Amino acid sequence: NEHRAEGLHDNERIEFLGDAVLELVATKHLYHACPDKDEGEMTSFRSALVKGKHLAEIATSLGLGEYLFLSKGEEKSGGREKDYILANTVEALIGAIYLDQGREAAEIFIETFILVRLDEIIENGLHIDAKSSFQEIAQEKEDATPHYEIIKEEGPDHDKKFTMGAYINTELI
């Protein structure tokens, strides 16, 4: 809002487009690159490729934070280093490339900077969701499905922090 006089608007609409392009390109890539993997595994791989933390790392490696127009408050609070802002910036950049240069250019960008890290993600098990893994182990070893309960809640309504307990039967794990 502070930059509207300069003809600038927020990047949410273009980010929305970039997110869709990224999902499609990643899905297509995984479909061809992983012929021996089932839908569940490919979904895990795609999730790891497009998740905020991964996209924020890419934004940082490209130095995108230094090009952002931020509000004064966001600037003071370190907005240029915040993962969710950086991840959104990558999605907006993909949307901009798609609109300006077309699908092929967006695909080249995504392959060059995002999909290239697939092997590293698989090697390091970064596609494994901790909660799902915990549930599988609990079902295998204890023949029980874990449940989760809020143990503690703190902070103001707009910035709550929760401590969750993971239980198998009645035992807090």
C-alpha positions as CSV (number, residue, x, y, z in Angstrom):
1,N,0.0,0.0,0.0
2,E,2.9,2.4,0.7
3,H,4.1,2.0,-2.9
4,R,0.8,2.5,-4.8
5,A,1.7,6.0,-5.9
6,E,4.7,4.4,-7.8
7,G,2.2,2.3,-9.7
8,L,3.1,-0.9,-7.7
9,H,0.6,-3.4,-6.4
10,D,1.0,-6.4,-4.2
11,N,2.1,-9.6,-5.9
12,E,-0.6,-11.9,-4.7
13,R,-2.4,-12.3,-8.1
14,I,0.8,-13.1,-10.0
15,E,2.0,-15.3,-7.1
16,F,-1.3,-17.2,-7.5
17,L,-0.5,-17.8,-11.2
18,G,3.1,-18.7,-10.5
19,D,2.1,-21.2,-7.9
20,A,-0.2,-23.0,-10.4
21,V,2.5,-23.0,-13.1
22,L,5.1,-24.4,-10.6
23,E,2.7,-27.2,-9.5
24,L,2.0,-28.1,-13.2
25,V,5.6,-28.1,-14.3
26,A,6.8,-30.0,-11.2
27,T,4.0,-32.6,-11.7
28,K,4.9,-33.0,-15.4
29,H,8.6,-33.4,-14.5
30,L,7.9,-36.0,-11.8
31,Y,5.6,-37.9,-14.1
32,H,8.4,-38.3,-16.7
33,A,11.4,-38.5,-14.4
34,C,10.0,-41.1,-11.9
35,P,8.2,-43.8,-14.0
36,D,8.8,-46.3,-11.2
37,K,7.2,-44.2,-8.5
38,D,3.5,-44.3,-7.5
39,E,1.2,-41.3,-7.0
40,G,1.9,-41.1,-3.3
41,E,5.7,-40.9,-3.7
42,M,5.5,-38.4,-6.5
43,T,3.1,-36.3,-4.4
44,S,5.6,-36.3,-1.6
45,F,8.4,-35.3,-3.9
46,R,6.3,-32.5,-5.4
47,S,5.4,-31.2,-2.0
48,A,9.0,-31.0,-1.0
49,L,9.9,-29.2,-4.2
50,V,7.2,-26.5,-3.9
51,K,7.1,-26.1,-0.1
52,G,7.9,-22.6,1.3
53,K,11.2,-23.5,2.9
54,H,12.6,-24.9,-0.3
55,L,11.4,-21.9,-2.4
56,A,12.8,-19.5,0.3
57,E,16.2,-21.2,-0.1
58,I,16.0,-20.6,-3.9
59,A,15.0,-17.0,-3.4
60,T,18.0,-16.5,-1.0
61,S,20.4,-18.1,-3.5
62,L,19.1,-15.8,-6.2
63,G,19.3,-12.7,-3.9
64,L,15.6,-11.9,-4.5
65,G,15.1,-10.3,-1.1
66,E,17.1,-7.2,-2.0
67,Y,14.6,-6.4,-4.8
68,L,11.5,-6.3,-2.8
69,F,9.4,-3.3,-2.1
70,L,8.3,-3.7,1.6
71,S,6.2,-1.7,4.0
72,K,8.2,0.2,6.6
73,G,7.0,-2.2,9.3
74,E,7.9,-5.3,7.2
75,E,11.3,-3.8,6.4
76,K,12.0,-3.2,10.1
77,S,11.0,-6.7,11.1
78,G,13.4,-8.4,8.6
79,G,11.0,-9.1,5.8
80,R,13.7,-9.6,3.3
81,E,14.8,-12.7,5.1
82,K,11.3,-14.1,6.0
83,D,10.8,-17.5,4.4
84,Y,7.1,-17.0,3.5
85,I,7.9,-13.7,1.8
86,L,10.8,-15.1,-0.1
87,A,8.8,-18.2,-1.1
88,N,5.9,-16.0,-2.3
89,T,8.5,-13.9,-4.3
90,V,9.7,-17.0,-6.2
91,E,6.1,-17.9,-7.1
92,A,5.4,-14.3,-8.2
93,L,8.6,-14.4,-10.3
94,I,7.5,-17.6,-12.0
95,G,4.1,-16.0,-12.7
96,A,5.9,-12.9,-14.2
97,I,8.1,-15.1,-16.4
98,Y,5.1,-17.0,-17.6
99,L,3.2,-13.9,-18.5
100,D,6.1,-12.1,-20.1
101,Q,8.0,-15.0,-21.8
102,G,5.5,-17.9,-21.9
103,R,5.3,-21.4,-20.6
104,E,8.6,-22.6,-22.0
105,A,10.6,-19.9,-20.3
106,A,8.8,-20.5,-17.0
107,E,9.5,-24.2,-17.4
108,I,13.2,-23.5,-18.0
109,F,13.4,-21.3,-14.9
110,I,11.7,-23.9,-12.8
111,E,13.9,-26.8,-14.1
112,T,17.1,-24.7,-13.7
113,F,16.5,-23.5,-10.2
114,I,13.9,-25.7,-8.5
115,L,13.6,-29.2,-10.1
116,V,17.4,-29.5,-10.2
117,R,17.3,-30.1,-6.5
118,L,15.1,-33.2,-6.7
119,D,17.9,-35.7,-6.2
120,E,19.2,-33.9,-3.1
121,I,15.6,-33.9,-1.7
122,I,15.3,-37.6,-2.2
123,E,18.8,-38.4,-1.0
124,N,18.4,-36.4,2.2
125,G,14.8,-37.6,2.9
126,L,13.5,-34.1,2.7
127,H,10.3,-35.4,1.1
128,I,9.3,-37.4,4.2
129,D,6.6,-35.7,6.3
130,A,7.5,-36.2,9.9
131,K,3.9,-36.5,11.1
132,S,3.1,-39.2,8.4
133,S,6.3,-41.1,9.3
134,F,5.4,-41.0,13.0
135,Q,1.9,-42.3,12.2
136,E,3.3,-45.2,10.1
137,I,5.8,-46.2,12.8
138,A,3.1,-46.0,15.5
139,Q,0.8,-48.2,13.5
140,E,3.5,-50.7,12.7
141,K,5.0,-51.0,16.2
142,E,2.1,-50.2,18.4
143,D,-0.9,-51.1,16.2
144,A,-2.3,-47.7,17.1
145,T,-3.1,-44.4,15.4
146,P,-1.6,-41.5,17.2
147,H,-3.8,-38.5,18.1
148,Y,-2.7,-34.9,18.9
149,E,-3.8,-32.5,21.5
150,I,-2.9,-28.9,22.3
151,I,-0.8,-28.8,25.5
152,K,-0.1,-25.1,25.6
153,E,-1.2,-22.0,23.8
154,E,0.6,-18.6,24.2
155,G,0.9,-15.2,22.5
156,P,-1.6,-12.7,21.1
157,D,-4.4,-13.9,18.8
158,H,-2.6,-12.7,15.7
159,D,0.6,-14.5,16.5
160,K,-0.3,-17.6,18.6
161,K,2.2,-20.3,19.3
162,F,1.0,-23.8,20.1
163,T,2.7,-26.7,21.8
164,M,1.1,-30.0,20.6
165,G,1.3,-33.4,22.2
166,A,1.5,-36.5,20.2
167,Y,-0.2,-39.4,22.0
168,I,-0.3,-43.2,21.3
169,N,-3.3,-44.4,23.3
170,T,-3.0,-42.3,26.5
171,E,0.8,-42.0,26.5
172,L,2.4,-38.7,25.6
173,I,5.2,-39.5,23.2
